[in-house]
């Protein structure tokens, strides 16, 4: 009876060791990918919190519309050091951005500062419209949210960036008296929510690159992969599981909606 218990225990331990080795390989493979051969036009960056650790993830879109998981970095919070470390690592592995690159981010000031520090004027930043909408609505009572949500969506559907900006500023004025927090949230970073309009991208491509939804869908795979983990032993374990979830998500990626219009993005970036 005792030998049976020992055998079962050894078997579980062996399975655990094999799992850890497999996850280590996934992490190593992801973090060591050379990037110099990728003809990237856009980066989409977002973060996920797992077991009180923040993992910031960068996904790239090449000139054919293919999506690539480029890297990730872990820290306690999404701070400037963490974001700069991620971007510096991408550059060290050969990421090319000299001809210009579109960087789609959420509302993180730390990430925005890191993009400026690492890429300088070669990066054109698009602030995620979905995050901005969510932030504005959080400052409003539920009775006002549907109307404001419609107005935001209508403004961001405008092809003319000047008209879109005018509508957004008018909405901010309407909100100022009763909901100054919502008005301030809308004005903060407003110009960069309209970058895809200023680049004159066609409708479908514009929609694809107006938010960080591309990364969000990949992070859903990470959440699925980690939801049954009951015990966490530190940041390295978090990185292993996040990498595994991202690689599974990457295997299911489709080309970017509107990818046939990506040459227009290249021209706009160079212009």
C-alpha positions in Angstrom: 0.0 0.0 0.0 2.8 2.4 0.9 4.7 1.7 -2.4 1.6 2.6 -4.3 1.3 5.9 -2.6 5.0 6.6 -3.3 4.6 5.7 -7.0 1.7 8.0 -7.4 3.6 10.8 -5.6 6.7 10.3 -7.9 4.5 10.3 -10.9 2.9 13.6 -10.0 6.3 15.1 -9.3 7.6 14.0 -12.7 4.6 15.4 -14.5 5.2 18.7 -12.6 8.8 18.8 -13.6 8.0 18.1 -17.3 5.4 20.9 -17.2 7.9 23.4 -15.8 10.5 22.4 -18.4 7.9 22.9 -21.1 6.9 26.3 -19.8 10.5 27.3 -19.5 11.1 26.4 -23.1 8.1 28.4 -24.2 9.4 31.4 -22.2 12.9 31.1 -23.6 11.7 30.7 -27.1 9.5 33.8 -26.9 12.2 36.0 -25.2 15.0 35.1 -27.6 13.2 35.5 -30.9 15.2 37.6 -33.3 13.2 40.5 -34.6 15.5 42.0 -37.3 13.8 40.1 -40.1 10.3 41.3 -39.4 9.0 44.2 -41.5 6.9 45.7 -38.8 4.5 48.6 -39.3 2.7 48.7 -35.9 3.2 47.7 -32.3 0.2 47.0 -30.0 1.1 47.0 -26.3 -1.0 46.2 -23.3 -0.6 44.6 -19.9 -2.2 41.8 -17.8 -2.2 41.3 -14.0 -1.5 37.8 -12.9 -1.1 36.9 -9.2 -0.3 40.5 -8.3 2.4 40.7 -11.0 2.0 42.9 -14.1 3.1 41.5 -17.4 3.4 44.0 -20.3 3.0 42.4 -23.7 4.1 43.7 -27.1 2.5 42.4 -30.3 3.7 43.4 -33.8 2.0 43.7 -37.1 4.0 43.2 -40.2 3.5 44.5 -43.7 1.5 41.5 -44.7 -0.9 41.8 -41.8 0.5 38.9 -39.8 0.6 39.3 -36.0 3.6 38.3 -34.0 4.1 38.1 -30.2 7.3 40.0 -29.8 8.0 39.9 -26.1 6.9 40.5 -22.5 8.3 42.0 -19.3 7.2 41.5 -15.7 7.0 43.9 -12.8 5.0 44.8 -9.7 3.2 47.6 -11.6 3.1 49.0 -15.1 5.7 51.7 -14.4 8.1 53.6 -16.6 11.1 51.3 -15.8 9.1 48.2 -16.7 7.9 49.7 -20.0 11.3 51.0 -21.0 12.8 47.5 -20.3 10.3 45.9 -22.6 10.9 48.3 -25.5 14.7 48.3 -25.0 14.7 44.5 -25.2 12.7 44.6 -28.5 15.3 47.0 -30.0 18.2 44.9 -28.7 16.7 41.9 -30.5 16.6 43.8 -33.7 13.2 45.6 -33.9 13.4 48.1 -36.8 11.6 51.3 -36.4 13.7 53.8 -38.3 11.2 54.3 -41.2 8.5 55.0 -38.6 6.1 52.8 -36.6 2.6 53.1 -35.3 2.4 52.3 -31.6 -1.1 51.5 -30.1 -1.2 51.8 -26.4 -3.7 52.1 -23.5 -3.9 55.3 -21.4 -0.7 54.4 -19.4 1.5 57.5 -18.9 4.4 55.3 -18.1 4.1 53.5 -21.4 3.7 56.7 -23.3 6.8 58.1 -21.8 8.7 54.9 -22.6 7.6 55.0 -26.2 8.9 58.6 -26.4 12.2 57.7 -24.7 13.0 54.6 -26.9 11.6 55.5 -30.3 11.6 59.3 -30.2 9.9 61.0 -33.2 10.0 57.7 -35.2 6.9 56.5 -33.3 3.4 57.7 -34.0 1.1 56.9 -31.0 -2.5 55.9 -31.2 -4.3 55.9 -27.8 -6.8 53.1 -27.5 -10.3 54.4 -28.1 -11.8 51.5 -26.1 -9.8 52.3 -23.0 -10.6 56.0 -23.4 -14.3 55.3 -23.7 -14.2 53.0 -20.6 -12.3 55.7 -18.6 -14.8 58.4 -19.5 -17.8 56.3 -18.8 -16.5 55.3 -15.3 -16.9 59.0 -14.3 -20.6 59.0 -15.2 -23.8 57.6 -13.6 -25.3 54.7 -15.5 -28.2 56.9 -16.7 -25.8 59.0 -18.7 -23.4 56.4 -20.0 -25.4 55.1 -23.1 -25.8 58.6 -24.5 -22.1 59.6 -24.0 -21.0 56.2 -25.4 -23.0 56.8 -28.6 -21.5 60.3 -29.0 -17.9 59.0 -28.5 -18.4 56.3 -31.1 -19.9 58.7 -33.6 -17.0 61.1 -33.2 -14.4 58.3 -33.7 -16.2 57.1 -36.8 -15.5 60.4 -38.5 -13.0 60.2 -41.3 -12.1 63.9 -40.9 -9.9 64.3 -37.8 -10.8 67.9 -37.5 -14.6 67.1 -37.3 -13.9 64.3 -34.9 -11.9 66.5 -32.6 -14.6 69.2 -32.7 -17.3 66.7 -31.7 -15.2 65.3 -28.8 -14.4 68.8 -27.5 -18.1 69.7 -27.7 -18.9 66.6 -25.7 -16.3 67.6 -23.1 -17.9 71.0 -22.8 -21.3 69.4 -22.3 -19.9 67.2 -19.5 -17.9 70.0 -17.8 -20.6 71.4 -15.5 -22.1 68.2 -14.0 -19.3 65.7 -14.6 -15.9 67.5 -14.7 -14.1 64.2 -14.1 -15.5 62.8 -17.3 -14.7 66.0 -19.2 -11.1 65.9 -17.9 -10.7 62.2 -18.8 -11.9 62.9 -22.3 -9.6 65.8 -22.9 -6.6 64.0 -21.6 -4.7 62.5 -24.6 -7.6 63.4 -26.9 -5.4 64.2 -29.8 -3.8 60.8 -29.8 -7.1 59.0 -29.9 -7.4 60.5 -33.4 -4.0 59.4 -34.9 -5.5 56.8 -37.2 -7.8 59.4 -38.6 -4.9 61.8 -39.1 -3.0 59.1 -41.0 -6.0 58.9 -43.3 -6.3 55.1 -43.0 -9.3 53.3 -44.7 -12.2 52.4 -42.5 -11.5 48.7 -41.7 -7.8 49.2 -41.1 -8.6 52.3 -39.1 -10.9 50.3 -36.8 -8.3 47.5 -36.4 -5.6 49.9 -35.3 -7.7 52.3 -33.1 -7.5 50.1 -30.0 -5.5 47.5 -28.2 -8.2 44.8 -28.8 -5.7 42.7 -30.8 -3.6 42.2 -27.6 -6.6 41.9 -25.4 -7.8 38.9 -27.4 -4.4 37.3 -26.9 -4.5 38.1 -23.2 -7.8 36.3 -22.9 -5.8 33.1 -23.8 -3.4 33.9 -21.0 -6.3 34.3 -18.5 -7.7 30.9 -19.7 -4.3 29.3 -19.3 -3.7 30.7 -15.7 -7.2 30.4 -14.2 -6.7 26.9 -12.8 -3.3 27.7 -11.2 -3.9 27.8 -7.5 -0.4 28.5 -6.1 2.0 31.0 -7.5 5.7 31.1 -6.5 6.9 34.4 -8.0 7.3 36.4 -11.1 9.2 33.8 -13.1 6.3 31.4 -12.8 4.0 34.2 -14.0 6.2 34.8 -17.0 6.2 31.1 -17.9 2.5 30.8 -17.9 1.9 34.1 -19.7 4.4 33.1 -22.4 2.6 29.7 -22.8 -0.8 31.4 -23.1 0.6 33.9 -25.7 2.1 31.2 -27.8 -1.1 29.3 -27.9 -3.0 32.4 -28.8 -0.4 33.2 -31.5 -1.0 29.8 -33.2 -4.6 30.9 -33.7 -4.0 34.4 -35.0 -5.6 35.5 -38.3 -4.3 38.3 -40.4 -5.2 41.8 -39.4 -8.6 42.9 -40.7 -7.9 45.4 -43.5 -4.4 44.2 -44.1 -4.6 44.8 -47.8 -4.5 48.5 -47.1 -1.3 48.4 -45.0 0.8 49.9 -47.8 -1.2 53.1 -47.1 0.0 53.0 -43.5 3.6 52.7 -44.6 3.2 55.7 -46.9 1.6 57.7 -44.1 4.3 56.8 -41.6 7.0 57.9 -44.0 5.2 61.1 -44.8 
